[in-house]
């Protein structure tokens, strides 16, 4: 195996989603910062609560800079965050959070995101953490600013603070009709001094029933720039004297460069060739000329290959190399199985898939003396800065990473790799370099959602209740590993394996595999118990939030009526689950053409609950996106590989859902204003594949135990 190509860089020691990175202080001096954003008042807020991060051997706490506000002398309010906009709506919701607490229109807020010289490190934009962690921190910071400003006004006027009104960036005293703006107050030394302290941990924010901005469907603030093309993505950045770079790739994973003739590429007009050990690249005035030079390099290179397994051999390989893991247990599985009236077992396979973002990785790098600046599409600007710092051995204050609003990441953005490549080329040629990955590079060399082999065994008592549950995930991770069902004897285990492909984070990561296997097996158990799949699940759910979404989805879908349909090759299925503090359930109706081996998803009803809804339209869009993305992995997406080569590294061979594949969709959001808001960009994906799989069984009698689903190749029940 190609051990050098394996990468667990996106997984923590427990195999779960990448944890947020250690925080860093703001790299820019106060003077430099004010030169960039203008004179005024800087508010720095520190998150008081320690954030536990799982590590082997215990937890570690960290205090992180959670938000910064700048109130300009012209009244402009600037909010800074290390989070980035990847199409998930963070720009709108963070803007809303600040506007709500400052009592201003969201159109008064200027949001600066993802620039390591200007913003605090709020951690990588992943794991649906922006809503539960960054939004509260921004709200506390804005509320602190409002309190300090109104306190200054009350002292200046010698009136009770409760007698003041705060609205539209100004503080008024209705009784005397006095009025002073934030901008005017920001000029006073007393206020500046007050803002130097940290925000109190117990800072009160606006209760939900008083929200005016949060809870509304604010459009993305820069949507006009996006649709008109005024916005510049990382691939659009242009710098004076910039060249376009290409990097020579091996013909297969793990192959090493044995020899290469650089002369032909070097002879091309305007081309600069760079070789540093096995790293070979080129830069040219146009991307076309750079591609020509790369072709010349590829033809002049000789490689020493290494052996690799094929995708058809994957499951045996993962099983053979499974190791380690600490099980989570409740009761005694052995005793439960021994006492069971009936036992069942099954093995599920979930393939490697690519993230298939429309925007491949891209970065522009520029060196000025010994200082490096990169513009990059990435989930984590501070992570990029760390990689560049390590790669070039320079202090972090000499590296600046800027992430413009970027196309969807879905758990990945290979711009991190592109940034290092662009910086290597730029340093060698002495000019800025734009490095844009091709689609084939993205599909071959970026990391994949981990493949999973999942083994489940369960026992039923004479009444058809689950009395024992044993669940083992090999390779893909711990997310949603433990069952949400009420089972007296249960064990859940995650084991690492020797992954033949580079693997890392994905939208909801291992929860896509774990929930798929669990919910398909729940239908198998329901059939063995002679029970309706809905009634069977409800009989094992103690969590009222999970029960609520499942019952709502079944009622909206009209489960009882559709379940009785006698249409040939048409079936309905359902699934539910919880992850990242949110709850989801879905019902699906499919039509199966067994002769052609096709599955037509006709309709999907999904109910989602993630606490208080901050932006209904944006949240609905996330649910739509999760369903459509989940359909791709459920029905068609799978990386095929052999002899160290990806066989389907193009959209023409790797089919993602098209517009014509989108079913009738009924989306319902349960707004729990009594609960804290949880992230909503990931969890809705985990139920679509098992709901479809269970509908396929209902239509055909074919048990589905693999994803993607293939009618006629699945194991019969």
Secondary structure, 3 states (H helix, E strand, C coil): CCCCCCCCCCECCCCCECCCCCCCCCCCCHHHHHHHHCCEEEEEEECCCCCCEEECCEEECCCCEEEEEEEECCCCEEEEECCCCCCCCHHHHHHHHHHHHHCCCHHHEEEEECECCCCCCCCCCCCCHHHHHHHHHHHHHHHHHHHHHHHHHHHHHCCCHHHEEEECCEEEECCCCEEEEHHHHHCCHHHHHHCCCCCCCCCCCCCHHHCCCCCCCCCCCCHHHHHHCCCCCHHHCCCCCCEEEEECCCCCCCCEEEEECCHHHHCCCCCEEEEECCEEEEEECCHHHHHHHHHHHHHCEEEECCCCCCHHHHHHHHHHCCECCCCEEECCHHHHHHHCCEEEEEEEEECCECCCCCCCCEEEEEEECCEEEEEECCCCHHHHHHHHHHHHCCCHHHEEEECCCCCCCCCCCCHHHHHHHHHHHHHHHCCCEEEECCHHHHHHHCCEECCEEEEEEEEECCCCCEEEEEEEEECCCCCCCCCCCCCCCEEEEEEECCCCCCEECCCCCCHHHHHHHHHHHHHHHHHHCCCCHHHHHHCCCCCHHHHHHHHHHHHHHCHHHHHCCCCCCEEEEEEEEEECCEEEEEEEEEEEECCCCEEEEEEEEEEEECCCCCCHHHHHHHHHHHHHHHHHHHHCCCCCEECCEECCCCCCCCCCCCHHHCCEEEEEEECCCCCCCCCCCCHHHHHHHHHHHHHHHHHHCECCCEECCCCCCCCEC
